């Protein structure tokens, strides 16, 4: 009997709990329904007089209500004593997209108590959503201002595209405190900014020219490659170095402009153009670089040789073989290094021993010493006799091969040099080292 009563009691409690849960759910639904059914007028009243959380909720719901009568109250709420309410009001105005909010939002991009940039961020995003270009001046004015929200400010400015370019360019070129941020904005806008930046490439002020080059290097639009490449011939080292950096960042799209600079620029312009072509490693440059090996300036020839070595195109081998007889020691060494780095070039150098081409052998003597080809000493000694010079003789003396050492001693004696001995290990090529 006792068990039956306990069971009945349990059923009664279970029914009571179900009834209680049902009542709570009904009350909750009624409260939610009551909040959801608030009119715009009621939300406006709540925005003006409710507690902080109530004002925040009202601002959010007014932004979602899509009722333009809420714009004026939300603008007023931008001056609310609580920062979080102002942030919600700014966001709501962005959702409503009413141009009447542009000026008030602009005034609240920077406020004293917004130490984290929360309101700056909300106001900038709201102005971006509204999309009225009248906001640009205010947005540009706060670029670089201390505090948070700068990412949102830059994003908002970039969203205006071409309309934002003139102001941003002026900030960069005038070296204002926000010039770095303005440069980032222009880089983000990209190709549309090129036409506004390019005229500064011909500025008489080198610093302005460098700023334009840096910007164009970040944008990487090939339309600017020609004007930039012409500055490789600038007399100002900072300018041509910046031009080189910009073209290097551009990569393959700059090749055509670099080929023009290689054939029409100053000697330094040609040197820089060749170096960049070697860095980019585009096979289209091989013929022009090979033709440059006949240039009168050995520094230009050396730069072209190095570039061909980087490109690793077998078509360059005959030209590089010829340059092994160049009158410049630096050019000869560069040609030998370039050939050694190319499989077909190595084959040509080995073949030169058999064909007894002394001029080629002299130009690449370091390769032959490292190669250590058995029985090649007589040919190498003949190359020293015919085309030798001091550095070559010193390398023979210190390479570890007795026959080459003897030939070097004889060469020194014939040419009026005295051999001295110093402490230390040899730094030149070693016989048979590879």
Secondary structure, 3 states (H helix, E strand, C coil): CHHHHHHHHHHHHHHHHHHHHHHHHHHHHHHHHHHHCCCHHHHHHHHHHCCHHHHHHHHHHHHHHCCCCHHHHHHHHCCCCCHHHHHHHHHHHHHHCCCCHHHHHHHCCCCCCCCCCHHHHHHHHHHHHHCCHHHHHHHHHCCCCCCCCHHHHHHHHHHCCHHHHHHHHHHHHCCCCCHHHHHHHHHHHHHHHHHHHHHHHHCCCHHHHHHHHHHHHHHCCHHHHHHHHHHHHCCCHHHHHHHHHHHHHHHHHHHHHHHHHHHHCCHHHHHHHHHHHHHHCCHHHHHHHHHHCCCCCHHHHHHHHHHHHHHCCHHHHHHHHHHCCCCCHHHHHHHHHHHHCCHHHHHHHHHHHHHCCHHHHHHCHHHHHHHCCCCCHHHHHHHHHHHCCHHHHHHHHCCCCHHHHHHHHHHHHHCCCCCCCCCCCCCCCCCCCC
